[in-house]
Amino acid sequence: MHYFKFLFYEFILVSMLIIINYYLDGYLNPPFTKVDFIAGIITLSIFAIFFTLLGKLYKQFYTISSRNKILLSIPTFIIAGLITGIIMSHIFGVE
């Protein structure tokens, strides 16, 4: 059960990261303007929050070895990307 809880939290965090990256990526294009700068600051602050939450997540699951966390994170990232892509394409019409 401890592994499933870890996978669930990891899935939610990675899905949020993918969605945020998709929507804010359109604002970061050359030539860089004030809008690009502001979007970059927002993106970096969201990623900092994400990695802080990820660090707290890893500390909470201290009984799981680092090797197992990495091995569980790789398929979780792939599954989160696929499911997020499917949901965004069917519900929001994103291509």
DRENKELUM-549659 format. One line per 3 residues: number of its first residue (from 1); their letters; for each residue z, y, x of C-alpha. Coordinates in nm, 2 decimals. Layout:
# residues N
NUM	A	Z,Y,X  ... .
//
This chain:
# residues 95
1	MHY	0.00,0.00,0.00  0.07,0.23,0.29  -0.29,0.19,0.41 .
4	FKF	-0.43,0.27,0.06  -0.22,0.58,0.04  -0.35,0.69,0.38 .
7	LFY	-0.71,0.62,0.27  -0.67,0.82,-0.05  -0.53,1.12,0.13 .
10	EFI	-0.80,1.10,0.40  -1.07,1.07,0.13  -0.95,1.38,-0.05 .
13	LVS	-0.93,1.59,0.26  -1.27,1.48,0.39  -1.43,1.54,0.05 .
16	MLI	-1.29,1.89,0.04  -1.42,1.95,0.39  -1.77,1.84,0.30 .
19	IIN	-1.78,2.05,-0.02  -1.65,2.36,0.16  -1.90,2.31,0.44 .
22	YYL	-2.19,2.28,0.20  -2.11,2.59,0.00  -2.02,2.82,0.30 .
25	DGY	-2.31,2.70,0.52  -2.56,2.91,0.34  -2.39,3.23,0.45 .
28	LNP	-2.40,3.16,0.82  -2.76,3.24,0.92  -2.92,3.46,1.18 .
31	PFT	-2.93,3.76,1.19  -2.56,3.78,1.17  -2.43,4.05,0.95 .
34	KVD	-2.09,4.15,0.81  -2.12,3.88,0.54  -2.18,3.62,0.80 .
37	FIA	-1.88,3.73,0.99  -1.66,3.73,0.68  -1.79,3.38,0.58 .
40	GII	-1.72,3.26,0.93  -1.36,3.38,0.92  -1.31,3.22,0.58 .
43	TLS	-1.47,2.89,0.71  -1.25,2.89,1.02  -0.94,2.96,0.83 .
46	IFA	-1.01,2.68,0.58  -1.09,2.44,0.86  -0.76,2.54,1.03 .
49	IFF	-0.58,2.46,0.71  -0.77,2.13,0.69  -0.67,2.03,1.04 .
52	TLL	-0.31,2.13,0.98  -0.30,1.91,0.67  -0.46,1.63,0.86 .
55	GKL	-0.20,1.66,1.13  0.08,1.65,0.88  -0.10,1.35,0.72 .
58	YKQ	-0.11,1.16,1.05  0.26,1.23,1.11  0.36,1.10,0.77 .
61	FYT	0.19,0.77,0.85  0.36,0.70,1.18  0.39,0.33,1.11 .
64	ISS	0.01,0.30,1.12  -0.12,0.28,1.48  -0.36,0.55,1.61 .
67	RNK	-0.63,0.28,1.66  -0.60,0.18,1.29  -0.61,0.54,1.17 .
70	ILL	-0.93,0.60,1.36  -1.08,0.27,1.24  -0.99,0.36,0.88 .
73	SIP	-1.11,0.72,0.91  -1.47,0.63,1.01  -1.56,0.44,0.69 .
76	TFI	-1.35,0.69,0.48  -1.57,0.97,0.61  -1.89,0.78,0.53 .
79	IAG	-1.77,0.68,0.18  -1.65,1.04,0.11  -1.98,1.18,0.22 .
82	LIT	-2.18,0.94,0.00  -1.96,0.98,-0.31  -1.94,1.36,-0.27 .
85	GII	-2.32,1.37,-0.23  -2.37,1.16,-0.54  -2.13,1.36,-0.75 .
88	MSH	-2.28,1.69,-0.64  -2.63,1.58,-0.70  -2.57,1.44,-1.05 .
91	IFG	-2.32,1.69,-1.19  -2.41,2.01,-1.02  -2.78,1.94,-0.96 .
94	VE	-2.75,2.01,-0.58  -3.04,1.86,-0.38 .
//
